[in-house]
Amino acid sequence: AYDSDIALVNGGGLRSGLEKGKISLRNLVTVLPYENDVVTLRITGREVVQALEHGFSALPEPSGAFPKVSGMLVRVDTAKPGGSRVVSGTLADGRPLETDKDYTLATVSYLALGGDAYSVLAGKRWIQSGLPFRDAAAKYFQKQDTVPVDLSERILFQ
């Protein structure tokens, strides 16, 4: 799950932020209250764009489906109608997202089952890590002396 090209979770699955300082299990339960496992699936670039389009479709209204991404930069034009807002995607290594290429996507079991109306992910064969998302986050934080704030832009609105 961790060697994926791209990661995507729904904003509604993250229920608060983390404050500077020690991170406790209570903090993580507050941020990640749902019992979702980390899963990995194969997906085409076209399907990545479809998933992102779905996540941006409600803008400017708030939506739990709003995508939180890692491993890529997405350019979005909110002036365009829903379904055609993703202008481009660039992977973390600088390569453009190609619609006909296959990628590995790390996500949570809820979305892999089509939750939050991410129907493009439903029905895909996925590999379950056996690790709840909250536990994966806890393992990450335990390995770090400090956790840098990632100021890289993952979604750019035009």
C-alpha positions as a printed Julia matrix, in Angstrom:
158×3 Matrix{Float64}:
   0.0    0.0     0.0
   2.84   2.35    0.76
   4.66   1.91   -2.54
   1.8    3.4    -4.52
   2.12   6.1    -7.16
  -0.75   8.17   -5.78
  -2.76   8.3    -2.56
  -6.31   9.61   -2.28
  -8.65   9.91    0.68
 -11.89  11.8     1.09
 -11.8   14.98    3.12
 -14.85  13.83    5.07
 -12.77  11.01    6.51
 -10.44  13.52    8.2
 -12.48  15.05   10.98
 -10.06  17.64   12.4
  -6.48  18.85   12.22
  -3.5   18.13   14.43
  -2.0   20.72   16.72
   1.74  21.23   17.09
   3.23  19.02   19.78
   2.97  15.4    20.86
   0.43  13.33   18.97
  -1.56  10.92   21.09
  -3.84   8.07   20.11
  -6.71  10.29   21.25
  -5.59  12.92   18.71
  -5.54  10.31   15.95
  -8.97   8.97   16.9
 -10.31  12.53   16.68
  -8.73  13.09   13.27
  -9.4    9.58   11.9
 -12.5    8.27   13.68
 -13.5    5.72   11.05
 -12.39   2.1    10.87
 -10.89   2.07    7.37
  -8.07  -0.14    6.2
  -5.38   1.07    3.83
  -5.84  -0.64    0.46
  -4.05  -0.48   -2.87
  -5.61  -0.88   -6.28
  -4.62  -0.56   -9.93
  -6.28   2.29  -11.74
  -5.8    4.05  -15.07
  -4.91   7.71  -15.3
  -8.35   8.27  -16.82
  -9.94   6.74  -13.72
  -7.75   8.89  -11.47
  -9.11  11.95  -13.29
 -12.69  10.62  -12.97
 -12.21  10.16   -9.22
 -10.77  13.66   -8.87
 -13.56  15.15  -10.97
 -16.08  13.53   -8.65
 -14.3   14.95   -5.62
 -14.29  18.46   -7.07
 -17.83  18.3    -8.49
 -19.57  20.01   -5.56
 -17.3   23.06   -5.52
 -17.73  25.77   -4.35
 -19.94  23.96   -1.81
 -18.18  21.9     0.86
 -18.28  18.15    0.36
 -17.02  15.14    2.28
 -15.94  13.72   -1.07
 -13.39  16.51   -1.59
 -10.15  14.69   -2.41
  -6.99  14.83   -0.34
  -4.13  13.64   -2.53
  -0.5   12.73   -2.17
   2.03  11.79   -4.8
   0.7   14.25   -7.33
  -0.11  17.86   -8.08
  -3.57  18.5    -9.52
  -4.5   21.7   -11.33
  -8.21  22.5   -11.09
 -10.28  25.16  -12.88
 -13.34  25.84  -10.74
 -14.82  28.1   -13.44
 -15.44  25.02  -15.57
 -18.52  22.87  -15.03
 -18.34  19.8   -12.8
 -16.86  16.86  -14.68
 -14.33  18.97  -16.6
 -12.48  20.82  -13.85
  -9.24  18.83  -13.72
  -6.84  20.68  -16.0
  -3.81  18.45  -15.41
  -2.1   16.07  -13.04
   1.63  15.78  -12.41
   3.16  12.94  -10.43
   5.56  13.69   -7.58
   8.52  12.82   -9.82
   7.43  15.44  -12.39
   5.93  13.06  -14.94
   2.5   14.02  -16.28
  -0.46  11.82  -15.39
  -1.23   9.82  -18.53
  -4.84   8.77  -19.07
  -4.0    5.42  -20.68
  -1.32   4.37  -18.2
  -1.91   2.19  -15.13
  -1.05   3.47  -11.67
  -1.21   2.12   -8.15
  -3.52   4.05   -5.87
  -3.45   3.86   -2.08
  -6.77   4.73   -0.51
  -9.07   3.59    2.28
 -11.42   0.63    2.11
 -14.46   2.92    2.33
 -13.58   4.61   -0.96
 -12.49   1.34   -2.6
 -16.03   0.1    -1.94
 -17.48   3.17   -3.66
 -18.14   5.21   -0.52
 -18.83   8.95   -0.87
 -20.05   8.04   -4.37
 -16.53   7.24   -5.63
 -18.13   4.72   -7.98
 -15.08   4.72  -10.28
 -13.21   2.86   -7.52
 -15.97   0.38   -6.72
 -15.55  -3.08   -8.14
 -11.8   -2.79   -8.59
  -9.7   -5.64   -7.28
  -7.72  -4.31   -4.34
  -5.07  -5.5    -1.98
  -5.91  -5.01    1.65
  -2.94  -4.11    3.79
  -4.55  -5.43    6.97
  -3.59  -2.14    8.55
  -6.21   0.39    9.63
  -5.55   3.89    8.29
  -5.29   5.23   11.85
  -2.66   2.59   12.72
  -0.7    3.42    9.56
  -0.7    7.08   10.61
   0.38   6.13   14.15
   3.27   4.03   12.79
   4.39   6.95   10.63
   4.33   9.38   13.54
   6.16   6.93   15.86
   9.06   6.68   13.4
   9.54  10.46   13.26
  11.35  12.66   15.75
   9.46  15.57   14.27
   6.87  15.63   11.53
   7.51  18.39    9.03
   4.55  20.33    7.78
   4.25  19.54    4.09
   3.92  22.92    2.44
   4.05  21.5    -1.07
   0.96  22.31   -3.02
  -1.02  19.26   -4.07
  -4.06  21.0    -5.48
  -3.76  24.28   -7.37
  -6.95  26.17   -8.15
  -7.01  28.36  -11.23
